[in-house]
Structures are given as structure tokens and as C-alpha cells.
Amino acid sequence: MINKLKITFLFGIFIILFGVNSLNAQLKQGDLVDGIAAVIGDEIVLESDVNEQMNYAKQQGTTNIDKCEFLENLLNNKLLVYEARKDTLIENRSAAIKEQANAKYQQLLSQFPDEKTMLAAYKFRNGYEMKNAIEKIDTDQYYAQAKYQRITEKADVTPNEVTDFYNMYKTQLPEIKDEVSLSQIMMYPKLTEAHKEDLINRLKKIKKDIEGGESFESQARIYSEDPGSASNGGLMKNISKGQMVKPFEAAALNLQEGEISDPIESEFGYHIIQLVRKAGKIYDARHILLMATPTDEEIKTAKVKLDSIRGLISSGKITFKDAAFRFSDDKRTKFNAGVIPGSDGSSKIERESVPGTISYELAGLNKGDITNAFDDKDERDRKVVKIIKIEDVIPSHQITLETDYDRIKQMALNKRRSEMVEKFVNSKLPTTFISIDGRYNECAFKGNWKKDAIKK
């Protein structure tokens, strides 16, 4: 029932799936020896790409899997990539993507005892080959997203169209599971002046040792707490202006090549930076990071402060919305009354997807209740303290216009975007080289992919 609708919308949300899953798909052990399923322009679809998307759909509960439909989704995506590369209005971000790929490589490397073990696990012959694979994935993701946005930027649906969509598909729409709406106030525990001074003095000592003859590279490998660059001697290459946080960039670009900065503070902690090379808006730099990891006592102090704010809210002296704006350090939510967005961008979150730490704190609480301050970690694994308010509790129910208008509107909008992209793709097929492997001869594609396809 709902599975056909899922497939219909799959292309509309495919960019998201591509971004979430394809790094793992490309790097999964045993999947590197592969066959070519299709060629679109100068873009290639591998057989493993098709299989990975099918497996992902199965994990999400899709049944009656049709391999041909998944190949066509990938053909659509690759055609977007091919067209995006020719679109002069889409920025070329090759340098930034290369740096991002290097950072991902270093992040993966940090999960293994050494590079040889990692390369063996992922079946790559050398680091250069693996970095190129990661870079290709990220490049495709960037171009596909950019073209998708360009094509669908004017997409919209009227209230009548939302109603029509609901009436057409209501028997196929899923039952909504138990949900909650949550708001939060999040704080990063403040370091004491003594703690800050200790980090700064440690960096000053490291800088002095480098000026005394130690190499910046060796000191970065020993002392830096940046998992993305420490094992590479702190080196970050091809950084685009505007890519790094402002304090880092300001310090780096004020240096002469080879010069080392004094300790500077950023949202990640404290750094010393060495400018390696600067060419226009691109530069290479090394840095040593000492993270601003709070002590137990600093966390306790932050909890006390947050509990006092909770007391002000409970006594009616300030609203949760105003307190979030004034005190929260979470830029995603502080300007939105502290509301934590769900996976679909709404304010509703499935109960079963609430992280374990938060779920534990919510146990026994009802609508309108606020947790005591508790410690947690943010998306970058930094220690934080939080209070959470239960704004609403939504029991499981069949989706309706009355209770889920915004969600239905988003579904209708996704369908409209899918139709716009499908129209664009069909307009490009007559002039695009297409070669599809013979194993897909029996596929009945929606688009005219077989018009001039060379059967292998």
C-alpha cells in the first residue's frame, strides 16, 4: 500500500539517501570489485550502487523491491550530476571538497590502529585511491544537491493542492507512531580562568619548543586533539576563505607563510596555527588544538546555573522561549523557542527515535514538564548541559489533514519537486549519451532511458 508511494517519492528524497548512505556503500568491505550498471554522459552507476540503495530501502521497511526502479533513481541522480557540472551558475567547490575528503579520511583513520589496517578493511590499495573514492562521493553529492535545488527552487503547493493530494493518497499514508514535541536550553560549561590559562600556557610551551627546533608536524601528532588533522601533522590543505570558524581564519590569514600564531580561542578550544601557503582565497595551514573539555566541577557549575533558570521558568518569571533565546548556546534552536526539530523538519519527534540520554530524563514526565539539568553531548561530541521541556505528546494515529497538515503539505511538495525534476530529466534524455548493461534489458523504465541506450 504505502510502498508504492514510497517509491514514487524516493527520487524526491534521493539526495538525502545519497548523502547519508553512499560513503558507507562505497567503502563497505568487499564491495570494491564491481561491475558497471550504466553510463550517463561521463557518469557511471555501479552495480553495488543499485544493491546498496535496495538494501537501504529494505532496512526502512520497503517491500516488493523492484531493482529496475532503484536503477532508474540512480540514473536520474547521475544525470543531475552530469548536468550540474555544465551549469555555470553552480559554484565549483573542488578545493573545499578535496579538503573535506581528506578530513573524512583522517576521521576514518582514527578508528583504526594504523593506515594499513584501514586500507585492508576497506579493500583499497593505498591512501591516494581511498581519498579519491571519498572525494568522488562528496563531489557527486554536492553537484546532485545543487542541481536539484536549482530545478525545484520555485516549487510550491496551494492549500487546495494539499487537500487534493491527501484525498488521492490517504489510503496509502502511514500511521503516525507515538510522538513528542520537545524544547531545550543547552549550555556549554564555562571553563574557569585557571583552566583557560593552563591550556594557553601549554600551547605557548609547544610553540616555544617548535621555535627551539621541534617540528610543528611532530608536535601536532603528539599534542593536537583534532581527530581530523592530528595524524597528518595538523595539516589542512586547500582551505577556502570562509570555510573555517572566524577566529581561526582571522588568525591564519594575518600570518606570513611559516609564521606561527599566539594561542587563539575558537568554539572548539584553543589553537596555535602555522600558515603554510596562501594563494588568493585558498590557503594551507597546520594547527594544534587543545579542546576546551570541561572538568566535572565546571559541569556541576553549569548544571547549577541551568537549574536556577529552570526555577525562574517554573515560577513564571520568564518563559521557556525567552530563556532559550537569552541563555541557550544551541544556535539551531535558541532562535526558535528552543524547539528541537524532527527528522522531517517539523517539531514532532518519534518517541522511539529520542536519544537514550534524553529519553531517560523524560521518563515519568508529562506535557508541560521540564527536566532537571543533566549532562549530554552535542553532535560534535562536546560536553553540554541541558534542560528539556515536553511541549506536546502526540499518541499514535492515522494521518489526517486536521492533525498533520504540515506533514501532508511537505509530502505534496516533495511530489511536486519530484515531478519538476522528472520533467527536467526527460528534457535532457534525447541529447545525453546513455549506456545500460544488458542485465537490465527487461526493465520498463518510466523515463525514455532506452531510446538510444547501447546494450552491453
WOKAQUI-V636437 format. One record per residue. N is the residue number from 1. SS is DSSP state (H for helix, E for strand, - for the rest). PHI is phi in degrees with one decimal (999 if undefined). OMEGA is omega in whole degrees, 0 to 359 (none if undefined). Layout:
N_SS_PHI_OMEGA / N_SS_PHI_OMEGA
This chain:
1_-_999_181 / 2_H_-74.2_186 / 3_H_-65.1_178 / 4_H_-64.4_178 / 5_H_-66.3_178 / 6_H_-59.9_180 / 7_H_-65.5_180 / 8_H_-57.4_183 / 9_H_-90.3_187 / 10_H_-58.8_180 / 11_H_-66.9_178 / 12_H_-61.3_180 / 13_H_-108.2_187 / 14_H_-62.9_181 / 15_H_-57.9_180 / 16_H_-65.1_180 / 17_H_-61.0_181 / 18_H_-60.0_181 / 19_H_-66.5_185 / 20_H_-75.2_195 / 21_H_-108.2_193 / 22_H_-73.5_175 / 23_H_-62.1_178 / 24_H_-65.7_181 / 25_H_-62.8_184 / 26_H_-70.6_187 / 27_H_-101.6_183 / 28_-_-67.0_184 / 29_-_-58.1_176 / 30_-_90.5_185 / 31_-_-100.5_188 / 32_-_-86.6_174 / 33_-_-81.8_197 / 34_-_-141.7_175 / 35_-_-115.7_179 / 36_E_-91.1_178 / 37_E_-85.8_182 / 38_E_-162.4_174 / 39_E_-127.9_178 / 40_E_-124.7_187 / 41_-_61.1_174 / 42_-_-112.9_177 / 43_E_-100.9_185 / 44_E_-119.1_170 / 45_E_-107.6_178 / 46_E_-87.3_177 / 47_H_-60.4_180 / 48_H_-66.8_176 / 49_H_-60.1_180 / 50_H_-63.3_183 / 51_H_-63.0_181 / 52_H_-66.0_178 / 53_H_-66.3_176 / 54_H_-65.1_180 / 55_H_-63.8_179 / 56_H_-62.4_180 / 57_H_-62.5_178 / 58_H_-61.8_179 / 59_H_-62.8_180 / 60_-_-87.8_175 / 61_-_97.1_179 / 62_-_-73.0_177 / 63_-_-114.1_181 / 64_-_51.8_181 / 65_-_-66.3_176 / 66_-_-113.9_184 / 67_H_-60.6_181 / 68_H_-62.8_180 / 69_H_-65.4_180 / 70_H_-71.6_175 / 71_H_-62.6_181 / 72_H_-64.6_175 / 73_H_-59.0_179 / 74_H_-69.2_175 / 75_H_-60.6_177 / 76_H_-58.6_182 / 77_H_-63.5_181 / 78_H_-66.8_177 / 79_H_-67.1_175 / 80_H_-62.2_179 / 81_H_-61.1_181 / 82_H_-60.5_180 / 83_H_-71.9_181 / 84_H_-64.0_180 / 85_H_-63.4_180 / 86_H_-93.1_184 / 87_-_-83.3_184 / 88_-_-70.8_179 / 89_-_-86.2_177 / 90_-_-98.5_185 / 91_-_-62.9_173 / 92_-_-81.0_183 / 93_-_-114.4_185 / 94_H_-56.1_183 / 95_H_-64.6_180 / 96_H_-66.2_180 / 97_H_-67.5_178 / 98_H_-62.2_179 / 99_H_-63.9_178 / 100_H_-62.7_179 / 101_H_-64.5_178 / 102_H_-63.0_179 / 103_H_-65.7_178 / 104_H_-65.1_178 / 105_H_-59.3_180 / 106_H_-65.4_179 / 107_H_-65.8_176 / 108_H_-63.1_181 / 109_H_-60.5_182 / 110_-_-65.8_180 / 111_-_-90.9_182 / 112_-_-123.6_179 / 113_-_-66.2_178 / 114_-_-160.6_184 / 115_H_-66.2_181 / 116_H_-59.8_180 / 117_H_-64.9_180 / 118_H_-64.3_181 / 119_H_-62.4_178 / 120_H_-65.9_181 / 121_H_-64.3_183 / 122_H_-96.7_176 / 123_-_63.5_172 / 124_-_-103.4_181 / 125_-_-78.8_181 / 126_-_-155.9_181 / 127_H_-64.6_180 / 128_H_-59.7_181 / 129_H_-65.1_181 / 130_H_-68.6_178 / 131_H_-61.7_179 / 132_H_-62.5_179 / 133_H_-64.4_179 / 134_H_-63.8_180 / 135_H_-62.2_179 / 136_H_-64.0_179 / 137_H_-61.8_182 / 138_H_-65.6_179 / 139_H_-65.1_179 / 140_H_-60.5_180 / 141_H_-61.5_181 / 142_H_-60.9_184 / 143_H_-66.7_179 / 144_H_-64.7_178 / 145_H_-63.4_182 / 146_H_-62.0_181 / 147_H_-69.8_178 / 148_H_-57.3_180 / 149_H_-66.5_179 / 150_H_-64.1_183 / 151_H_-71.6_189 / 152_H_-104.0_188 / 153_-_-62.2_180 / 154_-_-103.0_181 / 155_-_-65.7_178 / 156_-_-157.8_175 / 157_-_-137.1_178 / 158_-_-86.6_176 / 159_H_-55.7_179 / 160_H_-65.2_179 / 161_H_-69.4_175 / 162_H_-63.1_179 / 163_H_-62.8_179 / 164_H_-61.5_179 / 165_H_-60.8_181 / 166_H_-61.5_181 / 167_H_-62.9_181 / 168_H_-74.8_189 / 169_H_-113.9_189 / 170_-_-59.9_179 / 171_-_-73.8_181 / 172_-_-103.4_183 / 173_-_-75.2_188 / 174_-_-77.3_170 / 175_E_-75.9_179 / 176_E_-83.5_179 / 177_-_-77.9_177 / 178_-_-53.2_182 / 179_E_-131.4_172 / 180_E_-136.9_169 / 181_E_-111.5_186 / 182_E_-125.6_171 / 183_E_-123.0_182 / 184_E_-140.4_165 / 185_E_-121.2_185 / 186_E_-120.2_178 / 187_E_-130.6_168 / 188_-_-87.1_178 / 189_-_-55.3_181 / 190_-_-80.3_176 / 191_-_-77.0_175 / 192_-_-69.4_179 / 193_H_-61.1_179 / 194_H_-65.4_179 / 195_H_-66.1_178 / 196_H_-60.2_182 / 197_H_-62.0_179 / 198_H_-64.1_179 / 199_H_-63.2_180 / 200_H_-63.9_180 / 201_H_-66.0_177 / 202_H_-63.7_179 / 203_H_-68.3_177 / 204_H_-62.4_178 / 205_H_-65.3_179 / 206_H_-63.4_179 / 207_H_-61.8_179 / 208_H_-63.1_178 / 209_H_-63.3_178 / 210_H_-66.0_178 / 211_H_-66.5_178 / 212_-_-88.8_176 / 213_-_131.1_177 / 214_-_-69.5_179 / 215_-_-83.9_178 / 216_H_-58.7_182 / 217_H_-58.9_182 / 218_H_-66.3_179 / 219_H_-68.0_177 / 220_H_-65.9_179 / 221_H_-62.3_183 / 222_H_-80.3_193 / 223_H_-109.0_187 / 224_-_-67.3_179 / 225_-_-105.2_175 / 226_-_-89.4_184 / 227_-_-64.7_182 / 228_-_-81.2_185 / 229_-_-131.3_186 / 230_H_-57.9_183 / 231_H_-70.1_178 / 232_H_-103.6_179 / 233_-_68.7_179 / 234_-_78.0_187 / 235_E_-79.5_171 / 236_E_-127.8_186 / 237_E_-105.9_174 / 238_E_54.3_177 / 239_E_-79.4_177 / 240_E_-84.8_177 / 241_-_-59.3_183 / 242_-_96.0_183 / 243_-_-78.4_183 / 244_-_-92.6_176 / 245_-_-62.3_190 / 246_H_-57.8_181 / 247_H_-60.1_179 / 248_H_-64.4_185 / 249_H_-64.8_180 / 250_H_-60.6_180 / 251_H_-67.4_183 / 252_H_-63.3_185 / 253_H_-78.2_175 / 254_-_-91.3_180 / 255_-_-94.5_166 / 256_-_-88.7_181 / 257_-_-56.7_181 / 258_-_92.3_182 / 259_-_-77.5_181 / 260_E_-115.6_182 / 261_-_-77.0_165 / 262_-_-72.0_177 / 263_-_-57.8_177 / 264_E_-127.3_181 / 265_E_-104.2_172 / 266_E_-134.7_180 / 267_-_-67.1_180 / 268_-_-92.1_183 / 269_E_146.9_182 / 270_E_-121.7_185 / 271_E_-129.0_153 / 272_E_-118.7_189 / 273_E_-127.3_173 / 274_E_-118.6_176 / 275_E_-77.6_182 / 276_E_-93.4_184 / 277_E_-156.3_176 / 278_E_-136.4_179 / 279_E_-140.4_182 / 280_-_66.4_181 / 281_-_-96.3_180 / 282_E_-116.5_178 / 283_E_-147.5_173 / 284_E_-111.4_179 / 285_E_-148.8_169 / 286_E_-109.1_174 / 287_E_-146.9_173 / 288_E_-120.5_183 / 289_E_-110.4_166 / 290_E_-110.5_186 / 291_E_-70.6_180 / 292_-_-85.3_181 / 293_-_-83.2_184 / 294_-_-71.0_175 / 295_-_-80.6_177 / 296_H_-57.9_181 / 297_H_-68.1_178 / 298_H_-67.9_176 / 299_H_-66.1_179 / 300_H_-60.7_179 / 301_H_-61.5_179 / 302_H_-64.8_178 / 303_H_-62.6_179 / 304_H_-60.4_179 / 305_H_-63.1_182 / 306_H_-68.4_177 / 307_H_-65.4_177 / 308_H_-68.0_176 / 309_H_-65.9_176 / 310_H_-57.1_179 / 311_H_-62.3_178 / 312_H_-63.6_179 / 313_H_-66.7_183 / 314_H_-63.1_180 / 315_-_-86.4_177 / 316_-_81.6_181 / 317_-_-79.4_177 / 318_-_-155.0_177 / 319_-_-82.5_177 / 320_H_-60.2_180 / 321_H_-58.5_181 / 322_H_-68.1_179 / 323_H_-66.6_178 / 324_H_-62.1_181 / 325_H_-64.8_184 / 326_H_-79.5_192 / 327_H_-117.3_185 / 328_-_-72.4_176 / 329_-_-95.5_182 / 330_-_-89.1_184 / 331_-_-65.7_181 / 332_-_-68.0_191 / 333_-_-116.7_188 / 334_H_-63.9_180 / 335_H_-90.5_182 / 336_H_-126.0_178 / 337_-_63.7_180 / 338_-_82.9_185 / 339_E_-64.9_178 / 340_-_-86.5_183 / 341_-_-73.0_174 / 342_-_-80.7_183 / 343_-_-65.2_180 / 344_-_-95.6_179 / 345_-_88.3_178 / 346_-_-82.7_179 / 347_-_-90.6_184 / 348_-_-102.3_182 / 349_E_-126.7_176 / 350_E_-62.1_181 / 351_H_-52.4_186 / 352_H_-71.7_179 / 353_H_-98.6_177 / 354_-_-66.7_181 / 355_-_-53.6_186 / 356_H_-56.1_181 / 357_H_-60.7_180 / 358_H_-70.6_180 / 359_H_-56.6_179 / 360_H_-62.2_181 / 361_H_-69.6_182 / 362_H_-83.3_184 / 363_-_-54.5_177 / 364_-_84.3_181 / 365_-_-92.9_181 / 366_-_-121.7_179 / 367_-_-54.5_180 / 368_-_93.0_181 / 369_-_-76.7_179 / 370_E_-125.1_179 / 371_-_-70.7_165 / 372_-_-71.6_178 / 373_-_-64.5_179 / 374_E_-141.8_180 / 375_E_-96.0_184 / 376_E_-152.2_175 / 377_E_-130.6_178 / 378_-_-87.3_184 / 379_-_-66.5_177 / 380_-_-100.4_176 / 381_-_70.7_176 / 382_-_-88.3_181 / 383_E_-71.6_179 / 384_E_-138.6_169 / 385_E_-121.6_187 / 386_E_-142.6_157 / 387_E_-126.1_182 / 388_E_-123.0_174 / 389_E_-109.6_175 / 390_E_-85.2_182 / 391_E_-78.1_182 / 392_E_-157.9_175 / 393_E_-126.0_184 / 394_E_-116.8_179 / 395_-_-65.4_177 / 396_-_-58.6_182 / 397_E_-163.4_174 / 398_E_-76.4_184 / 399_-_-62.7_179 / 400_-_-139.6_177 / 401_H_-62.7_184 / 402_H_-66.2_185 / 403_H_-98.5_190 / 404_H_-137.4_184 / 405_H_-57.2_183 / 406_H_-62.0_180 / 407_H_-67.1_180 / 408_H_-66.9_177 / 409_H_-59.8_179 / 410_H_-64.3_177 / 411_H_-62.1_179 / 412_H_-63.4_179 / 413_H_-66.2_176 / 414_H_-60.0_179 / 415_H_-64.8_178 / 416_H_-61.6_179 / 417_H_-62.1_179 / 418_H_-60.9_179 / 419_H_-66.6_178 / 420_H_-64.7_180 / 421_H_-68.5_179 / 422_H_-60.5_178 / 423_H_-63.8_179 / 424_H_-62.7_181 / 425_H_-59.3_181 / 426_H_-61.5_179 / 427_H_-71.7_182 / 428_H_-95.9_184 / 429_H_-57.8_183 / 430_-_-60.2_185 / 431_-_-112.3_183 / 432_-_-112.4_176 / 433_-_-68.3_180 / 434_E_-134.7_175 / 435_E_-133.1_183 / 436_E_-118.4_182 / 437_-_-60.7_184 / 438_H_-60.4_180 / 439_H_-65.9_180 / 440_H_-105.2_182 / 441_-_-58.5_186 / 442_-_-86.8_182 / 443_-_-68.9_175 / 444_-_-101.3_183 / 445_-_-70.6_176 / 446_-_-71.6_177 / 447_-_-85.2_183 / 448_-_-86.8_184 / 449_-_-70.4_184 / 450_-_-93.5_188 / 451_-_-54.2_178 / 452_-_-128.2_186 / 453_-_-59.0_177 / 454_E_-85.1_180 / 455_E_-80.1_180 / 456_-_-86.8_none
